[in-house]
Amino acid sequence: MGFDDLMRRYFGTADLAGLSPAELEAGSERLAVDFGLETDPARRFALWALMHILGCSPDLDVAFKNPAERDAARNFMDLYAGMSEPPQ
């Protein structure tokens, strides 16, 4: 499940810059529905990660009942936050 593939599936494009707010919201809603229905842990995590990047992910305690999955999500959040921080 590649990033560009996910973007095309939910938003119809790999370039979010050209989307209207309504298109972004509609794609985010489709993404949230699939996240809620997904049963495969790896695919579910990938969907959550995309939602986190887009700023529309559910809280960790809602998204992941398994403590190990919550820890993995926290690690992802830390790594993602570190990508936007300037080097020291």
PDB file with SEQRES, HELIX, SHEET and CRYST1 records, atoms N, CA, C and O in Angstrom:
SEQRES   1 A   88  MET GLY PHE ASP ASP LEU MET ARG ARG TYR PHE GLY THR          
SEQRES   2 A   88  ALA ASP LEU ALA GLY LEU SER PRO ALA GLU LEU GLU ALA          
SEQRES   3 A   88  GLY SER GLU ARG LEU ALA VAL ASP PHE GLY LEU GLU THR          
SEQRES   4 A   88  ASP PRO ALA ARG ARG PHE ALA LEU TRP ALA LEU MET HIS          
SEQRES   5 A   88  ILE LEU GLY CYS SER PRO ASP LEU ASP VAL ALA PHE LYS          
SEQRES   6 A   88  ASN PRO ALA GLU ARG ASP ALA ALA ARG ASN PHE MET ASP          
SEQRES   7 A   88  LEU TYR ALA GLY MET SER GLU PRO PRO GLN                      
HELIX    1 AA1 PHE A    3  PHE A   11  1                                   9    
HELIX    2 AA2 LEU A   16  GLY A   18  5                                   3    
HELIX    3 AA3 PRO A   21  LEU A   37  1                                  17    
HELIX    4 AA4 PRO A   41  LEU A   54  1                                  14    
HELIX    5 AA5 LEU A   60  ALA A   63  1                                   4    
HELIX    6 AA6 PRO A   67  SER A   84  1                                  18    
CRYST1    1.000    1.000    1.000  90.00  90.00  90.00 P 1           1          
ATOM      1  N   MET A   1       0.849  -1.160   0.000  1.00  0.00           N  
ATOM      2  CA  MET A   1       0.000   0.000   0.000  1.00  0.00           C  
ATOM      3  C   MET A   1       0.903   1.233   0.000  1.00  0.00           C  
ATOM      4  O   MET A   1       1.348   1.684   1.055  1.00  0.00           O  
ATOM      5  N   GLY A   2       1.168   1.770  -1.186  1.00  0.00           N  
ATOM      6  CA  GLY A   2       2.021   2.938  -1.305  1.00  0.00           C  
ATOM      7  C   GLY A   2       1.277   4.231  -1.001  1.00  0.00           C  
ATOM      8  O   GLY A   2       0.055   4.308  -1.131  1.00  0.00           O  
ATOM      9  N   PHE A   3       2.033   5.242  -0.596  1.00  0.00           N  
ATOM     10  CA  PHE A   3       1.445   6.529  -0.250  1.00  0.00           C  
ATOM     11  C   PHE A   3       0.675   7.125  -1.422  1.00  0.00           C  
ATOM     12  O   PHE A   3      -0.466   7.557  -1.260  1.00  0.00           O  
ATOM     13  N   ASP A   4       1.291   7.149  -2.600  1.00  0.00           N  
ATOM     14  CA  ASP A   4       0.604   7.710  -3.775  1.00  0.00           C  
ATOM     15  C   ASP A   4      -0.667   6.936  -4.106  1.00  0.00           C  
ATOM     16  O   ASP A   4      -1.669   7.524  -4.513  1.00  0.00           O  
ATOM     17  N   ASP A   5      -0.623   5.622  -3.932  1.00  0.00           N  
ATOM     18  CA  ASP A   5      -1.816   4.800  -4.182  1.00  0.00           C  
ATOM     19  C   ASP A   5      -2.945   5.169  -3.228  1.00  0.00           C  
ATOM     20  O   ASP A   5      -4.101   5.280  -3.634  1.00  0.00           O  
ATOM     21  N   LEU A   6      -2.602   5.357  -1.970  1.00  0.00           N  
ATOM     22  CA  LEU A   6      -3.616   5.759  -0.987  1.00  0.00           C  
ATOM     23  C   LEU A   6      -4.195   7.126  -1.331  1.00  0.00           C  
ATOM     24  O   LEU A   6      -5.405   7.336  -1.246  1.00  0.00           O  
ATOM     25  N   MET A   7      -3.339   8.037  -1.714  1.00  0.00           N  
ATOM     26  CA  MET A   7      -3.798   9.380  -2.056  1.00  0.00           C  
ATOM     27  C   MET A   7      -4.758   9.337  -3.254  1.00  0.00           C  
ATOM     28  O   MET A   7      -5.796   9.998  -3.250  1.00  0.00           O  
ATOM     29  N   ARG A   8      -4.406   8.567  -4.255  1.00  0.00           N  
ATOM     30  CA  ARG A   8      -5.285   8.459  -5.425  1.00  0.00           C  
ATOM     31  C   ARG A   8      -6.608   7.782  -5.064  1.00  0.00           C  
ATOM     32  O   ARG A   8      -7.669   8.171  -5.553  1.00  0.00           O  
ATOM     33  N   ARG A   9      -6.533   6.776  -4.213  1.00  0.00           N  
ATOM     34  CA  ARG A   9      -7.750   6.057  -3.823  1.00  0.00           C  
ATOM     35  C   ARG A   9      -8.746   6.961  -3.097  1.00  0.00           C  
ATOM     36  O   ARG A   9      -9.941   6.938  -3.390  1.00  0.00           O  
ATOM     37  N   TYR A  10      -8.251   7.753  -2.155  1.00  0.00           N  
ATOM     38  CA  TYR A  10      -9.152   8.554  -1.323  1.00  0.00           C  
ATOM     39  C   TYR A  10      -9.383   9.979  -1.823  1.00  0.00           C  
ATOM     40  O   TYR A  10     -10.410  10.589  -1.524  1.00  0.00           O  
ATOM     41  N   PHE A  11      -8.421  10.505  -2.586  1.00  0.00           N  
ATOM     42  CA  PHE A  11      -8.532  11.901  -3.010  1.00  0.00           C  
ATOM     43  C   PHE A  11      -8.514  12.086  -4.522  1.00  0.00           C  
ATOM     44  O   PHE A  11      -8.704  13.199  -5.012  1.00  0.00           O  
ATOM     45  N   GLY A  12      -8.289  11.014  -5.257  1.00  0.00           N  
ATOM     46  CA  GLY A  12      -8.298  11.092  -6.714  1.00  0.00           C  
ATOM     47  C   GLY A  12      -7.042  11.689  -7.315  1.00  0.00           C  
ATOM     48  O   GLY A  12      -6.965  11.879  -8.529  1.00  0.00           O  
ATOM     49  N   THR A  13      -6.060  11.985  -6.487  1.00  0.00           N  
ATOM     50  CA  THR A  13      -4.801  12.564  -6.948  1.00  0.00           C  
ATOM     51  C   THR A  13      -3.733  12.325  -5.900  1.00  0.00           C  
ATOM     52  O   THR A  13      -4.036  12.117  -4.726  1.00  0.00           O  
ATOM     53  N   ALA A  14      -2.477  12.357  -6.332  1.00  0.00           N  
ATOM     54  CA  ALA A  14      -1.370  12.251  -5.380  1.00  0.00           C  
ATOM     55  C   ALA A  14      -0.918  13.636  -4.937  1.00  0.00           C  
ATOM     56  O   ALA A  14      -0.037  13.757  -4.085  1.00  0.00           O  
ATOM     57  N   ASP A  15      -1.512  14.684  -5.507  1.00  0.00           N  
ATOM     58  CA  ASP A  15      -1.133  16.063  -5.211  1.00  0.00           C  
ATOM     59  C   ASP A  15      -2.272  16.761  -4.468  1.00  0.00           C  
ATOM     60  O   ASP A  15      -3.249  17.187  -5.083  1.00  0.00           O  
ATOM     61  N   LEU A  16      -2.144  16.875  -3.162  1.00  0.00           N  
ATOM     62  CA  LEU A  16      -3.203  17.487  -2.352  1.00  0.00           C  
ATOM     63  C   LEU A  16      -3.334  18.988  -2.570  1.00  0.00           C  
ATOM     64  O   LEU A  16      -4.378  19.569  -2.273  1.00  0.00           O  
ATOM     65  N   ALA A  17      -2.299  19.612  -3.081  1.00  0.00           N  
ATOM     66  CA  ALA A  17      -2.311  21.071  -3.228  1.00  0.00           C  
ATOM     67  C   ALA A  17      -3.439  21.554  -4.136  1.00  0.00           C  
ATOM     68  O   ALA A  17      -3.939  22.666  -3.964  1.00  0.00           O  
ATOM     69  N   GLY A  18      -3.838  20.734  -5.091  1.00  0.00           N  
ATOM     70  CA  GLY A  18      -4.875  21.142  -6.022  1.00  0.00           C  
ATOM     71  C   GLY A  18      -6.291  20.849  -5.570  1.00  0.00           C  
ATOM     72  O   GLY A  18      -7.239  21.142  -6.299  1.00  0.00           O  
ATOM     73  N   LEU A  19      -6.461  20.277  -4.388  1.00  0.00           N  
ATOM     74  CA  LEU A  19      -7.797  19.914  -3.914  1.00  0.00           C  
ATOM     75  C   LEU A  19      -8.490  21.086  -3.232  1.00  0.00           C  
ATOM     76  O   LEU A  19      -7.863  21.895  -2.548  1.00  0.00           O  
ATOM     77  N   SER A  20      -9.774  21.151  -3.434  1.00  0.00           N  
ATOM     78  CA  SER A  20     -10.574  22.138  -2.711  1.00  0.00           C  
ATOM     79  C   SER A  20     -10.797  21.627  -1.288  1.00  0.00           C  
ATOM     80  O   SER A  20     -10.630  20.435  -1.031  1.00  0.00           O  
ATOM     81  N   PRO A  21     -11.171  22.509  -0.362  1.00  0.00           N  
ATOM     82  CA  PRO A  21     -11.467  22.040   0.991  1.00  0.00           C  
ATOM     83  C   PRO A  21     -12.558  20.961   1.018  1.00  0.00           C  
ATOM     84  O   PRO A  21     -12.492  20.033   1.824  1.00  0.00           O  
ATOM     85  N   ALA A  22     -13.548  21.081   0.149  1.00  0.00           N  
ATOM     86  CA  ALA A  22     -14.627  20.086   0.109  1.00  0.00           C  
ATOM     87  C   ALA A  22     -14.102  18.735  -0.368  1.00  0.00           C  
ATOM     88  O   ALA A  22     -14.508  17.695   0.150  1.00  0.00           O  
ATOM     89  N   GLU A  23     -13.208  18.741  -1.345  1.00  0.00           N  
ATOM     90  CA  GLU A  23     -12.625  17.486  -1.842  1.00  0.00           C  
ATOM     91  C   GLU A  23     -11.744  16.844  -0.772  1.00  0.00           C  
ATOM     92  O   GLU A  23     -11.747  15.625  -0.598  1.00  0.00           O  
ATOM     93  N   LEU A  24     -10.999  17.670  -0.066  1.00  0.00           N  
ATOM     94  CA  LEU A  24     -10.158  17.157   1.008  1.00  0.00           C  
ATOM     95  C   LEU A  24     -11.006  16.548   2.120  1.00  0.00           C  
ATOM     96  O   LEU A  24     -10.669  15.493   2.658  1.00  0.00           O  
ATOM     97  N   GLU A  25     -12.087  17.204   2.457  1.00  0.00           N  
ATOM     98  CA  GLU A  25     -12.987  16.686   3.494  1.00  0.00           C  
ATOM     99  C   GLU A  25     -13.653  15.384   3.054  1.00  0.00           C  
ATOM    100  O   GLU A  25     -13.751  14.444   3.842  1.00  0.00           O  
ATOM    101  N   ALA A  26     -14.106  15.320   1.813  1.00  0.00           N  
ATOM    102  CA  ALA A  26     -14.761  14.103   1.314  1.00  0.00           C  
ATOM    103  C   ALA A  26     -13.792  12.928   1.304  1.00  0.00           C  
ATOM    104  O   ALA A  26     -14.159  11.819   1.694  1.00  0.00           O  
ATOM    105  N   GLY A  27     -12.556  13.159   0.862  1.00  0.00           N  
ATOM    106  CA  GLY A  27     -11.556  12.093   0.870  1.00  0.00           C  
ATOM    107  C   GLY A  27     -11.218  11.644   2.275  1.00  0.00           C  
ATOM    108  O   GLY A  27     -11.025  10.454   2.525  1.00  0.00           O  
ATOM    109  N   SER A  28     -11.148  12.599   3.196  1.00  0.00           N  
ATOM    110  CA  SER A  28     -10.861  12.271   4.596  1.00  0.00           C  
ATOM    111  C   SER A  28     -11.986  11.438   5.199  1.00  0.00           C  
ATOM    112  O   SER A  28     -11.736  10.538   6.002  1.00  0.00           O  
ATOM    113  N   GLU A  29     -13.211  11.734   4.817  1.00  0.00           N  
ATOM    114  CA  GLU A  29     -14.349  10.945   5.306  1.00  0.00           C  
ATOM    115  C   GLU A  29     -14.294   9.517   4.770  1.00  0.00           C  
ATOM    116  O   GLU A  29     -14.547   8.568   5.511  1.00  0.00           O  
ATOM    117  N   ARG A  30     -13.964   9.358   3.489  1.00  0.00           N  
ATOM    118  CA  ARG A  30     -13.828   8.008   2.920  1.00  0.00           C  
ATOM    119  C   ARG A  30     -12.721   7.239   3.625  1.00  0.00           C  
ATOM    120  O   ARG A  30     -12.856   6.049   3.908  1.00  0.00           O  
ATOM    121  N   LEU A  31     -11.635   7.930   3.903  1.00  0.00           N  
ATOM    122  CA  LEU A  31     -10.510   7.328   4.610  1.00  0.00           C  
ATOM    123  C   LEU A  31     -10.926   6.876   6.007  1.00  0.00           C  
ATOM    124  O   LEU A  31     -10.569   5.778   6.433  1.00  0.00           O  
ATOM    125  N   ALA A  32     -11.672   7.706   6.716  1.00  0.00           N  
ATOM    126  CA  ALA A  32     -12.129   7.363   8.067  1.00  0.00           C  
ATOM    127  C   ALA A  32     -13.071   6.160   8.060  1.00  0.00           C  
ATOM    128  O   ALA A  32     -13.011   5.314   8.952  1.00  0.00           O  
ATOM    129  N   VAL A  33     -13.931   6.089   7.061  1.00  0.00           N  
ATOM    130  CA  VAL A  33     -14.844   4.942   6.954  1.00  0.00           C  
ATOM    131  C   VAL A  33     -14.047   3.659   6.745  1.00  0.00           C  
ATOM    132  O   VAL A  33     -14.284   2.661   7.426  1.00  0.00           O  
ATOM    133  N   ASP A  34     -13.105   3.683   5.806  1.00  0.00           N  
ATOM    134  CA  ASP A  34     -12.302   2.482   5.562  1.00  0.00           C  
ATOM    135  C   ASP A  34     -11.475   2.113   6.785  1.00  0.00           C  
ATOM    136  O   ASP A  34     -11.314   0.930   7.084  1.00  0.00           O  
ATOM    137  N   PHE A  35     -10.952   3.102   7.492  1.00  0.00           N  
ATOM    138  CA  PHE A  35     -10.202   2.829   8.713  1.00  0.00           C  
ATOM    139  C   PHE A  35     -11.089   2.095   9.721  1.00  0.00           C  
ATOM    140  O   PHE A  35     -10.657   1.127  10.346  1.00  0.00           O  
ATOM    141  N   GLY A  36     -12.309   2.555   9.871  1.00  0.00           N  
ATOM    142  CA  GLY A  36     -13.224   1.928  10.807  1.00  0.00           C  
ATOM    143  C   GLY A  36     -13.612   0.509  10.436  1.00  0.00           C  
ATOM    144  O   GLY A  36     -13.924  -0.303  11.307  1.00  0.00           O  
ATOM    145  N   LEU A  37     -13.595   0.209   9.145  1.00  0.00           N  
ATOM    146  CA  LEU A  37     -13.984  -1.124   8.676  1.00  0.00           C  
ATOM    147  C   LEU A  37     -12.809  -2.091   8.541  1.00  0.00           C  
ATOM    148  O   LEU A  37     -13.003  -3.306   8.503  1.00  0.00           O  
ATOM    149  N   GLU A  38     -11.604  -1.557   8.469  1.00  0.00           N  
ATOM    150  CA  GLU A  38     -10.423  -2.391   8.232  1.00  0.00           C  
ATOM    151  C   GLU A  38     -10.141  -3.292   9.432  1.00  0.00           C  
ATOM    152  O   GLU A  38     -10.185  -2.844  10.578  1.00  0.00           O  
ATOM    153  N   THR A  39      -9.851  -4.570   9.159  1.00  0.00           N  
ATOM    154  CA  THR A  39      -9.542  -5.523  10.230  1.00  0.00           C  
ATOM    155  C   THR A  39      -8.078  -5.949  10.238  1.00  0.00           C  
ATOM    156  O   THR A  39      -7.587  -6.430  11.259  1.00  0.00           O  
ATOM    157  N   ASP A  40      -7.376  -5.783   9.128  1.00  0.00           N  
ATOM    158  CA  ASP A  40      -5.961  -6.145   9.070  1.00  0.00           C  
ATOM    159  C   ASP A  40      -5.148  -5.081   9.815  1.00  0.00           C  
ATOM    160  O   ASP A  40      -5.199  -3.908   9.447  1.00  0.00           O  
ATOM    161  N   PRO A  41      -4.397  -5.468  10.855  1.00  0.00           N  
ATOM    162  CA  PRO A  41      -3.677  -4.474  11.656  1.00  0.00           C  
ATOM    163  C   PRO A  41      -2.692  -3.608  10.862  1.00  0.00           C  
ATOM    164  O   PRO A  41      -2.590  -2.408  11.113  1.00  0.00           O  
ATOM    165  N   ALA A  42      -1.979  -4.193   9.921  1.00  0.00           N  
ATOM    166  CA  ALA A  42      -0.997  -3.429   9.141  1.00  0.00           C  
ATOM    167  C   ALA A  42      -1.690  -2.395   8.243  1.00  0.00           C  
ATOM    168  O   ALA A  42      -1.269  -1.241   8.174  1.00  0.00           O  
ATOM    169  N   ARG A  43      -2.742  -2.819   7.569  1.00  0.00           N  
ATOM    170  CA  ARG A  43      -3.483  -1.884   6.710  1.00  0.00           C  
ATOM    171  C   ARG A  43      -4.159  -0.805   7.557  1.00  0.00           C  
ATOM    172  O   ARG A  43      -4.207   0.362   7.169  1.00  0.00           O  
ATOM    173  N   ARG A  44      -4.669  -1.202   8.694  1.00  0.00           N  
ATOM    174  CA  ARG A  44      -5.316  -0.252   9.600  1.00  0.00           C  
ATOM    175  C   ARG A  44      -4.312   0.801  10.073  1.00  0.00           C  
ATOM    176  O   ARG A  44      -4.630   1.988  10.139  1.00  0.00           O  
ATOM    177  N   PHE A  45      -3.095   0.353  10.400  1.00  0.00           N  
ATOM    178  CA  PHE A  45      -2.062   1.291  10.830  1.00  0.00           C  
ATOM    179  C   PHE A  45      -1.697   2.246   9.698  1.00  0.00           C  
ATOM    180  O   PHE A  45      -1.526   3.443   9.930  1.00  0.00           O  
ATOM    181  N   ALA A  46      -1.578   1.731   8.481  1.00  0.00           N  
ATOM    182  CA  ALA A  46      -1.247   2.587   7.335  1.00  0.00           C  
ATOM    183  C   ALA A  46      -2.317   3.651   7.124  1.00  0.00           C  
ATOM    184  O   ALA A  46      -1.998   4.808   6.851  1.00  0.00           O  
ATOM    185  N   LEU A  47      -3.573   3.268   7.249  1.00  0.00           N  
ATOM    186  CA  LEU A  47      -4.660   4.239   7.104  1.00  0.00           C  
ATOM    187  C   LEU A  47      -4.610   5.279   8.219  1.00  0.00           C  
ATOM    188  O   LEU A  47      -4.797   6.470   7.971  1.00  0.00           O  
ATOM    189  N   TRP A  48      -4.357   4.830   9.437  1.00  0.00           N  
ATOM    190  CA  TRP A  48      -4.255   5.770  10.551  1.00  0.00           C  
ATOM    191  C   TRP A  48      -3.095   6.735  10.336  1.00  0.00           C  
ATOM    192  O   TRP A  48      -3.228   7.932  10.589  1.00  0.00           O  
ATOM    193  N   ALA A  49      -1.949   6.217   9.865  1.00  0.00           N  
ATOM    194  CA  ALA A  49      -0.781   7.073   9.632  1.00  0.00           C  
ATOM    195  C   ALA A  49      -1.100   8.163   8.612  1.00  0.00           C  
ATOM    196  O   ALA A  49      -0.717   9.318   8.794  1.00  0.00           O  
ATOM    197  N   LEU A  50      -1.794   7.799   7.548  1.00  0.00           N  
ATOM    198  CA  LEU A  50      -2.196   8.809   6.559  1.00  0.00           C  
ATOM    199  C   LEU A  50      -3.133   9.824   7.195  1.00  0.00           C  
ATOM    200  O   LEU A  50      -3.007  11.025   6.958  1.00  0.00           O  
ATOM    201  N   MET A  51      -4.060   9.351   7.992  1.00  0.00           N  
ATOM    202  CA  MET A  51      -4.970  10.265   8.679  1.00  0.00           C  
ATOM    203  C   MET A  51      -4.197  11.197   9.607  1.00  0.00           C  
ATOM    204  O   MET A  51      -4.516  12.382   9.705  1.00  0.00           O  
ATOM    205  N   HIS A  52      -3.191  10.670  10.282  1.00  0.00           N  
ATOM    206  CA  HIS A  52      -2.378  11.511  11.169  1.00  0.00           C  
ATOM    207  C   HIS A  52      -1.655  12.593  10.368  1.00  0.00           C  
ATOM    208  O   HIS A  52      -1.643  13.759  10.764  1.00  0.00           O  
ATOM    209  N   ILE A  53      -1.061  12.211   9.259  1.00  0.00           N  
ATOM    210  CA  ILE A  53      -0.352  13.168   8.407  1.00  0.00           C  
ATOM    211  C   ILE A  53      -1.299  14.275   7.946  1.00  0.00           C  
ATOM    212  O   ILE A  53      -0.910  15.440   7.860  1.00  0.00           O  
ATOM    213  N   LEU A  54      -2.538  13.902   7.651  1.00  0.00           N  
ATOM    214  CA  LEU A  54      -3.520  14.871   7.168  1.00  0.00           C  
ATOM    215  C   LEU A  54      -4.199  15.650   8.290  1.00  0.00           C  
ATOM    216  O   LEU A  54      -4.945  16.594   8.033  1.00  0.00           O  
ATOM    217  N   GLY A  55      -3.937  15.251   9.539  1.00  0.00           N  
ATOM    218  CA  GLY A  55      -4.502  15.961  10.678  1.00  0.00           C  
ATOM    219  C   GLY A  55      -5.928  15.576  11.006  1.00  0.00           C  
ATOM    220  O   GLY A  55      -6.656  16.354  11.622  1.00  0.00           O  
ATOM    221  N   CYS A  56      -6.338  14.382  10.602  1.00  0.00           N  
ATOM    222  CA  CYS A  56      -7.722  13.966  10.866  1.00  0.00           C  
ATOM    223  C   CYS A  56      -7.805  12.595  11.532  1.00  0.00           C  
ATOM    224  O   CYS A  56      -8.816  11.905  11.402  1.00  0.00           O  
ATOM    225  N   SER A  57      -6.759  12.198  12.241  1.00  0.00           N  
ATOM    226  CA  SER A  57      -6.759  10.873  12.861  1.00  0.00           C  
ATOM    227  C   SER A  57      -7.496  10.899  14.202  1.00  0.00           C  
ATOM    228  O   SER A  57      -7.500  11.912  14.902  1.00  0.00           O  
ATOM    229  N   PRO A  58      -8.116   9.774  14.545  1.00  0.00           N  
ATOM    230  CA  PRO A  58      -8.747   9.678  15.866  1.00  0.00           C  
ATOM    231  C   PRO A  58      -7.676   9.554  16.952  1.00  0.00           C  
ATOM    232  O   PRO A  58      -6.529   9.210  16.666  1.00  0.00           O  
ATOM    233  N   ASP A  59      -8.056   9.833  18.180  1.00  0.00           N  
ATOM    234  CA  ASP A  59      -7.139   9.668  19.306  1.00  0.00           C  
ATOM    235  C   ASP A  59      -6.660   8.223  19.372  1.00  0.00           C  
ATOM    236  O   ASP A  59      -7.364   7.301  18.960  1.00  0.00           O  
ATOM    237  N   LEU A  60      -5.464   8.043  19.891  1.00  0.00           N  
ATOM    238  CA  LEU A  60      -4.864   6.704  19.933  1.00  0.00           C  
ATOM    239  C   LEU A  60      -5.695   5.697  20.713  1.00  0.00           C  
ATOM    240  O   LEU A  60      -5.816   4.546  20.295  1.00  0.00           O  
ATOM    241  N   ASP A  61      -6.269   6.109  21.842  1.00  0.00           N  
ATOM    242  CA  ASP A  61      -7.048   5.162  22.637  1.00  0.00           C  
ATOM    243  C   ASP A  61      -8.329   4.748  21.927  1.00  0.00           C  
ATOM    244  O   ASP A  61      -8.886   3.692  22.227  1.00  0.00           O  
ATOM    245  N   VAL A  62      -8.801   5.559  20.995  1.00  0.00           N  
ATOM    246  CA  VAL A  62      -9.972   5.211  20.188  1.00  0.00           C  
ATOM    247  C   VAL A  62      -9.553   4.356  18.991  1.00  0.00           C  
ATOM    248  O   VAL A  62     -10.232   3.392  18.636  1.00  0.00           O  
ATOM    249  N   ALA A  63      -8.432   4.720  18.379  1.00  0.00           N  
ATOM    250  CA  ALA A  63      -7.984   4.046  17.158  1.00  0.00           C  
ATOM    251  C   ALA A  63      -7.434   2.652  17.417  1.00  0.00           C  
ATOM    252  O   ALA A  63      -7.656   1.740  16.620  1.00  0.00           O  
ATOM    253  N   PHE A  64      -6.717   2.478  18.523  1.00  0.00           N  
ATOM    254  CA  PHE A  64      -6.018   1.219  18.770  1.00  0.00           C  
ATOM    255  C   PHE A  64      -6.320   0.710  20.174  1.00  0.00           C  
ATOM    256  O   PHE A  64      -5.978   1.357  21.164  1.00  0.00           O  
ATOM    257  N   LYS A  65      -6.952  -0.430  20.255  1.00  0.00           N  
ATOM    258  CA  LYS A  65      -7.233  -1.060  21.550  1.00  0.00           C  
ATOM    259  C   LYS A  65      -5.999  -1.783  22.086  1.00  0.00           C  
ATOM    260  O   LYS A  65      -5.833  -1.910  23.299  1.00  0.00           O  
ATOM    261  N   ASN A  66      -5.139  -2.253  21.192  1.00  0.00           N  
ATOM    262  CA  ASN A  66      -3.943  -2.997  21.561  1.00  0.00           C  
ATOM    263  C   ASN A  66      -2.841  -2.026  22.000  1.00  0.00           C  
ATOM    264  O   ASN A  66      -2.492  -1.115  21.249  1.00  0.00           O  
ATOM    265  N   PRO A  67      -2.284  -2.211  23.218  1.00  0.00           N  
ATOM    266  CA  PRO A  67      -1.230  -1.303  23.696  1.00  0.00           C  
ATOM    267  C   PRO A  67      -0.001  -1.258  22.782  1.00  0.00           C  
ATOM    268  O   PRO A  67       0.611  -0.201  22.624  1.00  0.00           O  
ATOM    269  N   ALA A  68       0.360  -2.380  22.188  1.00  0.00           N  
ATOM    270  CA  ALA A  68       1.521  -2.398  21.290  1.00  0.00           C  
ATOM    271  C   ALA A  68       1.255  -1.543  20.047  1.00  0.00           C  
ATOM    272  O   ALA A  68       2.158  -0.865  19.556  1.00  0.00           O  
ATOM    273  N   GLU A  69       0.032  -1.572  19.543  1.00  0.00           N  
ATOM    274  CA  GLU A  69      -0.314  -0.740  18.382  1.00  0.00           C  
ATOM    275  C   GLU A  69      -0.302   0.739  18.766  1.00  0.00           C  
ATOM    276  O   GLU A  69       0.125   1.578  17.974  1.00  0.00           O  
ATOM    277  N   ARG A  70      -0.762   1.062  19.964  1.00  0.00           N  
ATOM    278  CA  ARG A  70      -0.711   2.457  20.435  1.00  0.00           C  
ATOM    279  C   ARG A  70       0.738   2.927  20.551  1.00  0.00           C  
ATOM    280  O   ARG A  70       1.059   4.058  20.186  1.00  0.00           O  
ATOM    281  N   ASP A  71       1.613   2.053  21.060  1.00  0.00           N  
ATOM    282  CA  ASP A  71       3.028   2.404  21.165  1.00  0.00           C  
ATOM    283  C   ASP A  71       3.641   2.632  19.787  1.00  0.00           C  
ATOM    284  O   ASP A  71       4.414   3.571  19.596  1.00  0.00           O  
ATOM    285  N   ALA A  72       3.297   1.779  18.833  1.00  0.00           N  
ATOM    286  CA  ALA A  72       3.799   1.951  17.465  1.00  0.00           C  
ATOM    287  C   ALA A  72       3.310   3.275  16.888  1.00  0.00           C  
ATOM    288  O   ALA A  72       4.061   3.973  16.206  1.00  0.00           O  
ATOM    289  N   ALA A  73       2.065   3.618  17.157  1.00  0.00           N  
ATOM    290  CA  ALA A  73       1.516   4.879  16.660  1.00  0.00           C  
ATOM    291  C   ALA A  73       2.229   6.064  17.312  1.00  0.00           C  
ATOM    292  O   ALA A  73       2.519   7.054  16.641  1.00  0.00           O  
ATOM    293  N   ARG A  74       2.511   5.973  18.607  1.00  0.00           N  
ATOM    294  CA  ARG A  74       3.255   7.049  19.282  1.00  0.00           C  
ATOM    295  C   ARG A  74       4.646   7.208  18.669  1.00  0.00           C  
ATOM    296  O   ARG A  74       5.117   8.327  18.462  1.00  0.00           O  
ATOM    297  N   ASN A  75       5.300   6.077  18.381  1.00  0.00           N  
ATOM    298  CA  ASN A  75       6.618   6.124  17.744  1.00  0.00           C  
ATOM    299  C   ASN A  75       6.525   6.801  16.378  1.00  0.00           C  
ATOM    300  O   ASN A  75       7.376   7.619  16.028  1.00  0.00           O  
ATOM    301  N   PHE A  76       5.491   6.461  15.607  1.00  0.00           N  
ATOM    302  CA  PHE A  76       5.293   7.094  14.304  1.00  0.00           C  
ATOM    303  C   PHE A  76       5.098   8.597  14.472  1.00  0.00           C  
ATOM    304  O   PHE A  76       5.684   9.393  13.738  1.00  0.00           O  
ATOM    305  N   MET A  77       4.276   8.975  15.438  1.00  0.00           N  
ATOM    306  CA  MET A  77       4.021  10.397  15.679  1.00  0.00           C  
ATOM    307  C   MET A  77       5.325  11.137  16.007  1.00  0.00           C  
ATOM    308  O   MET A  77       5.561  12.236  15.506  1.00  0.00           O  
ATOM    309  N   ASP A  78       6.159  10.535  16.840  1.00  0.00           N  
ATOM    310  CA  ASP A  78       7.442  11.147  17.197  1.00  0.00           C  
ATOM    311  C   ASP A  78       8.352  11.268  15.975  1.00  0.00           C  
ATOM    312  O   ASP A  78       8.980  12.305  15.761  1.00  0.00           O  
ATOM    313  N   LEU A  79       8.418  10.203  15.181  1.00  0.00           N  
ATOM    314  CA  LEU A  79       9.247  10.240  13.978  1.00  0.00           C  
ATOM    315  C   LEU A  79       8.751  11.289  12.993  1.00  0.00           C  
ATOM    316  O   LEU A  79       9.542  12.032  12.413  1.00  0.00           O  
ATOM    317  N   TYR A  80       7.450  11.344  12.812  1.00  0.00           N  
ATOM    318  CA  TYR A  80       6.875  12.306  11.893  1.00  0.00           C  
ATOM    319  C   TYR A  80       7.106  13.739  12.376  1.00  0.00           C  
ATOM    320  O   TYR A  80       7.411  14.623  11.575  1.00  0.00           O  
ATOM    321  N   ALA A  81       6.962  13.968  13.666  1.00  0.00           N  
ATOM    322  CA  ALA A  81       7.195  15.300  14.232  1.00  0.00           C  
ATOM    323  C   ALA A  81       8.670  15.677  14.059  1.00  0.00           C  
ATOM    324  O   ALA A  81       8.984  16.837  13.791  1.00  0.00           O  
ATOM    325  N   GLY A  82       9.561  14.720  14.207  1.00  0.00           N  
ATOM    326  CA  GLY A  82      10.984  14.982  14.048  1.00  0.00           C  
ATOM    327  C   GLY A  82      11.384  15.343  12.625  1.00  0.00           C  
ATOM    328  O   GLY A  82      12.400  16.003  12.408  1.00  0.00           O  
ATOM    329  N   MET A  83      10.590  14.911  11.663  1.00  0.00           N  
ATOM    330  CA  MET A  83      10.872  15.245  10.265  1.00  0.00           C  
ATOM    331  C   MET A  83      10.712  16.741   9.996  1.00  0.00           C  
ATOM    332  O   MET A  83      11.391  17.290   9.128  1.00  0.00           O  
ATOM    333  N   SER A  84       9.829  17.395  10.728  1.00  0.00           N  
ATOM    334  CA  SER A  84       9.563  18.799  10.466  1.00  0.00           C  
ATOM    335  C   SER A  84      10.386  19.728  11.349  1.00  0.00           C  
ATOM    336  O   SER A  84      10.362  20.945  11.163  1.00  0.00           O  
ATOM    337  N   GLU A  85      11.109  19.167  12.303  1.00  0.00           N  
ATOM    338  CA  GLU A  85      11.939  19.986  13.185  1.00  0.00           C  
ATOM    339  C   GLU A  85      13.277  20.260  12.517  1.00  0.00           C  
ATOM    340  O   GLU A  85      13.829  19.383  11.852  1.00  0.00           O  
ATOM    341  N   PRO A  86      13.805  21.468  12.686  1.00  0.00           N  
ATOM    342  CA  PRO A  86      15.121  21.772  12.107  1.00  0.00           C  
ATOM    343  C   PRO A  86      16.217  20.994  12.825  1.00  0.00           C  
ATOM    344  O   PRO A  86      16.094  20.723  14.020  1.00  0.00           O  
ATOM    345  N   PRO A  87      17.284  20.630  12.120  1.00  0.00           N  
ATOM    346  CA  PRO A  87      18.392  19.901  12.774  1.00  0.00           C  
ATOM    347  C   PRO A  87      19.055  20.786  13.821  1.00  0.00           C  
ATOM    348  O   PRO A  87      19.100  22.010  13.694  1.00  0.00           O  
ATOM    349  N   GLN A  88      19.561  20.142  14.843  1.00  0.00           N  
ATOM    350  CA  GLN A  88      20.214  20.897  15.928  1.00  0.00           C  
ATOM    351  C   GLN A  88      21.704  20.766  15.857  1.00  0.00           C  
ATOM    352  O   GLN A  88      22.414  21.333  16.688  1.00  0.00           O  
TER     353      GLN A  88                                                      
END                                                                             
